[in-house]
Amino acid sequence: MTTSQIAQSATTFPGSTRVEMVMGKPVSVDIRTALPARELTPLLDDAFAWLRWVDDTFDPARQHSQISRLNRGGTIEQVPELIEVLHRCDELRKATGGWYEPRIGGVIDPSGYIKGWALERLSRALSNAGAGDHRITAGNDIRVRGSSAPGRPWRIDVRDPRAGTVRKIVFAHDLGVATSGGSSVVDPHTGQLADGLGSVTVIGPDLGVADAYATAIYAMGPARGRRFATDLARSGPYETLLVTKDGQEHATPGFLHQSTTHTRLAG
């Protein structure tokens, strides 16, 4: 099902927003750059064609996906993106000390990275095509570039995936935001579901990397996760908000600097 709307007013850029079901959830692509409809429509068509291709290629639950074929030891196509994703997943496994693990029980599953990677690639493609002002939202993964209106950054509500409340509000012109905790995350060392934290949000310049870090920190649990998040912030551009199961928040300084506190019921 597809919903399209043209958003034009004195307070926003002209542009177009489309929402489609991809990867089992509604995905929104909101372009604010002033482009004619003859350019916006094919851009959005291509955007969702790309996301469907990613889902068809990387979903291990799809019998004919390349990942599924690889897990069965079958013949796979020579897909450069597949090599890229598997290589990057291995790098992230090492960077997180094995807490982001794309291979559990002998099964390759790039979940926790692939959605963020797909949105990050799409964001770059939109920018290269001249649509530099946009927001892409897929569940708890968000990628923004440019401005939401002339001179205005994008406002991003960081929601608690369990309680539905807005924990923080982040304002940015160029940022990836990934939250883990709304779906099952497996502790790769025990094979059991991780349940020590309420949620983990990581912000940074690459949504795929932020997605993997959020997954890994959630799997680590409160104490180890806080230490890793602190070290991560000291060494690079990724900042973290951890929410414990009892609702306490622990944020790295850079996260606090870029956000404001605002807790309310989802609506």
C-alpha positions as CSV (number, residue, x, y, z in Angstrom):
1,M,0.0,0.0,0.0
2,T,1.4,3.4,-1.0
3,T,0.5,6.8,0.5
4,S,1.8,9.9,-1.2
5,Q,1.3,13.5,-0.3
6,I,2.7,16.8,-1.5
7,A,3.7,19.1,1.3
8,Q,3.7,22.8,0.3
9,S,3.3,25.7,2.6
10,A,5.0,29.0,3.6
11,T,6.8,27.3,6.5
12,T,8.3,24.3,4.7
13,F,10.1,23.4,1.6
14,P,8.0,22.2,-1.3
15,G,8.6,18.5,-1.7
16,S,7.0,15.1,-1.4
17,T,6.5,12.4,1.2
18,R,5.8,8.7,0.5
19,V,5.2,5.8,2.9
20,E,5.3,2.2,1.8
21,M,5.5,-1.1,3.6
22,V,9.0,-2.5,3.2
23,M,11.0,-4.9,5.5
24,G,7.8,-5.6,7.4
25,K,7.3,-2.0,8.5
26,P,6.2,1.4,7.1
27,V,9.1,3.3,5.7
28,S,8.8,7.0,5.1
29,V,10.9,9.0,2.6
30,D,10.3,12.8,3.1
31,I,12.0,15.0,0.5
32,R,12.0,18.7,1.2
33,T,14.2,19.9,-1.6
34,A,12.3,22.1,-4.2
35,L,12.3,19.8,-7.2
36,P,9.6,19.4,-9.9
37,A,7.2,16.5,-9.7
38,R,8.7,15.0,-12.8
39,E,11.9,14.5,-10.8
40,L,10.5,13.7,-7.4
41,T,8.2,10.9,-8.5
42,P,11.0,8.8,-10.2
43,L,13.3,9.5,-7.2
44,L,10.8,8.1,-4.8
45,D,10.1,5.1,-7.2
46,D,13.8,4.3,-7.2
47,A,14.1,4.8,-3.5
48,F,11.5,2.1,-2.7
49,A,12.7,-0.1,-5.5
50,W,16.1,-0.1,-3.8
51,L,14.7,-0.9,-0.3
52,R,12.7,-3.8,-1.8
53,W,15.8,-5.1,-3.5
54,V,17.7,-5.0,-0.2
55,D,14.9,-6.9,1.5
56,D,14.8,-9.5,-1.3
57,T,18.6,-9.9,-1.2
58,F,19.4,-9.9,2.5
59,D,16.4,-11.2,4.4
60,P,17.4,-14.7,5.7
61,A,13.7,-15.6,6.1
62,R,13.2,-15.4,2.4
63,Q,13.8,-18.7,0.8
64,H,15.4,-17.3,-2.4
65,S,17.3,-14.4,-0.9
66,Q,21.1,-14.4,-1.4
67,I,21.6,-14.7,2.4
68,S,19.3,-17.7,2.6
69,R,21.1,-19.4,-0.3
70,L,24.4,-18.7,1.4
71,N,23.2,-20.3,4.6
72,R,22.1,-23.4,2.7
73,G,25.4,-23.6,0.9
74,G,23.7,-22.9,-2.4
75,T,24.9,-20.9,-5.4
76,I,24.7,-17.2,-5.0
77,E,24.9,-14.3,-7.4
78,Q,28.0,-12.1,-7.6
79,V,26.5,-9.2,-5.8
80,P,29.0,-6.5,-4.8
81,E,26.7,-5.2,-2.1
82,L,26.6,-8.7,-0.5
83,I,30.4,-8.8,-0.2
84,E,30.4,-5.2,1.2
85,V,27.8,-6.0,3.9
86,L,29.4,-9.2,5.0
87,H,32.8,-7.5,5.2
88,R,31.4,-4.6,7.1
89,C,29.6,-6.9,9.5
90,D,32.9,-8.7,10.3
91,E,34.6,-5.3,11.0
92,L,31.8,-4.4,13.3
93,R,31.9,-7.7,15.1
94,K,35.6,-7.1,15.8
95,A,35.0,-3.4,16.8
96,T,32.4,-4.5,19.4
97,G,34.3,-7.4,20.8
98,G,31.9,-9.9,19.3
99,W,28.8,-8.3,20.8
100,Y,27.5,-7.5,17.3
101,E,27.5,-10.9,15.8
102,P,26.1,-11.6,12.2
103,R,26.7,-15.3,12.5
104,I,24.8,-17.1,15.4
105,G,24.5,-20.9,15.3
106,G,26.1,-21.0,11.9
107,V,23.4,-18.9,10.4
108,I,24.3,-15.6,8.7
109,D,21.9,-12.8,9.6
110,P,23.0,-9.2,9.1
111,S,20.0,-7.9,11.0
112,G,21.0,-5.0,13.3
113,Y,23.1,-3.5,10.4
114,I,21.3,-4.1,7.1
115,K,18.4,-1.7,7.6
116,G,20.6,1.1,8.7
117,W,23.0,0.4,5.9
118,A,20.2,0.4,3.4
119,L,18.8,3.8,4.6
120,E,22.3,5.3,4.7
121,R,23.0,4.2,1.1
122,L,19.6,5.6,0.1
123,S,20.3,8.9,1.8
124,R,23.6,9.3,-0.1
125,A,21.9,8.5,-3.4
126,L,19.1,11.1,-2.8
127,S,21.8,13.7,-2.1
128,N,23.7,12.8,-5.2
129,A,20.5,13.1,-7.2
130,G,19.9,16.7,-5.9
131,A,17.5,15.9,-3.1
132,G,19.8,17.1,-0.3
133,D,17.0,17.9,2.1
134,H,15.3,14.7,3.3
135,R,14.4,12.4,6.2
136,I,14.1,8.7,5.9
137,T,12.4,6.8,8.7
138,A,12.1,3.0,9.1
139,G,10.9,1.9,12.5
140,N,13.5,3.1,15.0
141,D,16.1,4.0,12.4
142,I,16.2,7.6,11.1
143,R,18.5,9.4,8.6
144,V,18.3,13.1,8.0
145,R,20.2,15.4,5.7
146,G,19.9,19.1,4.9
147,S,17.0,21.1,6.4
148,S,13.4,20.5,7.2
149,A,12.6,24.1,6.3
150,P,14.7,27.0,5.2
151,G,17.4,27.4,7.9
152,R,15.9,24.8,10.2
153,P,17.4,21.5,11.3
154,W,15.3,18.4,11.4
155,R,13.7,17.6,14.7
156,I,14.0,13.9,15.7
157,D,12.0,12.5,18.5
158,V,14.0,9.7,20.2
159,R,11.3,7.4,21.4
160,D,11.4,4.6,24.0
161,P,10.4,1.6,21.8
162,R,8.7,-0.1,24.7
163,A,6.9,2.7,26.5
164,G,6.3,4.9,23.5
165,T,7.4,8.0,25.2
166,V,9.8,10.7,23.7
167,R,13.0,10.5,25.7
168,K,15.0,13.1,23.9
169,I,14.6,15.5,21.0
170,V,17.6,15.8,18.7
171,F,18.1,18.6,16.2
172,A,20.4,18.0,13.3
173,H,21.1,18.7,9.6
174,D,23.1,15.5,9.0
175,L,22.7,12.6,11.3
176,G,21.8,8.9,11.7
177,V,19.7,7.8,14.7
178,A,19.3,4.1,15.6
179,T,17.4,2.7,18.6
180,S,17.6,-0.9,19.7
181,G,15.1,-2.5,22.1
182,G,11.9,-2.7,20.2
183,S,12.6,-6.1,18.9
184,S,14.5,-9.2,20.0
185,V,18.2,-9.0,20.4
186,V,20.2,-12.1,21.1
187,D,23.2,-12.2,23.4
188,P,25.7,-13.8,21.0
189,H,27.7,-15.3,23.8
190,T,24.8,-17.2,25.4
191,G,22.3,-17.5,22.5
192,Q,19.6,-16.1,24.9
193,L,17.5,-13.0,24.4
194,A,19.2,-9.9,25.9
195,D,16.9,-8.2,28.4
196,G,19.1,-6.1,30.7
197,L,18.3,-2.7,29.2
198,G,15.1,-0.9,28.2
199,S,16.6,0.7,25.0
200,V,19.8,2.0,23.5
201,T,20.0,4.9,21.0
202,V,23.2,5.7,19.1
203,I,23.6,8.8,16.9
204,G,26.4,9.4,14.4
205,P,27.3,10.1,10.8
206,D,26.7,6.5,9.4
207,L,23.3,5.0,10.2
208,G,24.4,1.4,9.5
209,V,27.3,1.7,12.0
210,A,25.0,3.4,14.6
211,D,22.5,0.5,14.1
212,A,25.1,-2.1,14.8
213,Y,26.5,-0.3,17.8
214,A,23.0,0.1,19.2
215,T,22.4,-3.6,18.8
216,A,25.7,-4.5,20.4
217,I,25.4,-2.2,23.4
218,Y,21.9,-3.5,24.0
219,A,23.2,-7.1,24.0
220,M,26.0,-6.1,26.4
221,G,23.6,-5.0,29.2
222,P,23.8,-2.0,31.6
223,A,27.4,-2.0,33.0
224,R,29.3,-3.3,30.0
225,G,27.2,-1.2,27.7
226,R,27.9,2.0,29.6
227,R,31.6,1.4,29.5
228,F,31.6,0.6,25.8
229,A,29.4,3.7,25.0
230,T,31.8,5.9,27.0
231,D,34.8,4.6,25.2
232,L,33.0,4.9,21.8
233,A,32.2,8.5,22.4
234,R,35.8,9.3,23.4
235,S,37.3,7.7,20.3
236,G,34.9,8.9,17.6
237,P,31.7,10.7,16.5
238,Y,29.1,8.2,17.9
239,E,27.1,9.2,21.0
240,T,24.8,7.0,23.0
241,L,21.7,7.1,25.2
242,L,21.0,4.1,27.4
243,V,17.7,3.6,29.2
244,T,17.6,1.0,31.9
245,K,14.5,-1.2,32.5
246,D,13.5,1.0,35.4
247,G,13.5,4.1,33.2
248,Q,16.8,5.7,34.2
249,E,18.8,7.4,31.4
250,H,22.5,7.4,30.9
251,A,23.8,9.5,28.0
252,T,27.3,10.3,26.8
253,P,28.1,14.1,26.9
254,G,27.9,14.6,23.1
255,F,24.4,13.1,23.1
256,L,23.2,15.5,25.8
257,H,24.8,18.4,23.9
258,Q,22.8,17.7,20.8
259,S,19.5,17.0,22.4
260,T,16.9,18.3,24.8
261,T,14.8,16.3,27.3
262,H,11.1,16.0,26.5
263,T,9.1,13.1,27.9
264,R,5.4,12.7,26.9
265,L,3.1,10.0,25.8
266,A,3.2,8.9,22.2
267,G,0.4,10.3,20.1
